[in-house]
């Protein structure tokens, strides 16, 4: 890795650097156009965040070296990760590379295999149907907020079980948006500001402490429920018409032979909850927006859904029979993120594509930049789900990095696709028509690429009915 200096070339610097702040004004004002413009300057481009240099990788092949081939030389770190670690602790997304990361990933992996997720599928569908079905026809709704609330509620059911007390669900839902805003603030401000005893900093610290207390209560509830279930006599029937509450995915960690500490359980729960809300909710909001812009896509989605579900509500086993819905969602993930900037730290002097990266430097890669590269995705601003057909997708896989790659690839990818499909299908089933009522949203690069404003109205059919009733999911006749 440490080639002679003659083997490397000077790393081009991005234009527009200002004294003291470097390129911070571009990152604050127009980060997405700024990042995509870097491709013109080289495969690795130096920017400055304040006085500190960072090296942006614009070539997806080099990004794969950072994440996979030479990952040992690029550890999890950088300004964003350091800021998020203040909130996540040492959760799977932020814990440093090494034995702790490998151990925790091994413990959590069974939670996210497809078979295990399937055992929570119908409970998630029921939760989503109850929330989407409660919307008032014709009411202008904040779609981004709705999608975040629904993804959180569905994930809470999957994570902690169907019997999580209502007051805990309500407080999680109320607390998480404010916590996410505070966390975003921590990532964009200088670290010395976030350490000052300012009202905003104190409020964020208090909210995070409250979130950890809520997670403790949810863990204690799950532990008690498991103990009560074990104490129930074999063959003891539940009350007539009642189903036994389903345990959540988190039970896997609580019952693991190699136990995590309570602090580690909190860290992992926070990491999972945050990932479930921000990325999934953002993707769904953009997907619904694109559907309002493309009647042909909506028609194909509804036709596929009707053919698979017939006259009944969605079942979990239907998801694999909805390939067009999956392509629509994958195109939304490609076009809008979810993350737009991710950092690593070079552990030593490294040659990357003929450029010398000094030890300790931040190395930046951007799923958004790679997924808008016209060399891999012709007409990248066009929303085209058919670019994900098997015939066309093989040429673009190397540039689709929304879930990362290598040993730090997102552990929840399988869950994310399931949750995305469940929520999209449910909205389409319960609401025959929805329309954008705000101006077209503008992409806003925060942690994810979120819409700055997006409201829609959802309407019933002309005769006032919906195409699918709100009956229970199990037992649908074929």
Order of alpha helices (4+ residues) and beta strands (2+ residues): beta-alpha-alpha-beta-beta-alpha-beta-alpha-alpha-alpha-alpha-beta-alpha-alpha-alpha-alpha-alpha-alpha-alpha-alpha-beta-beta-beta-beta-alpha-alpha-alpha-beta-beta-beta-beta
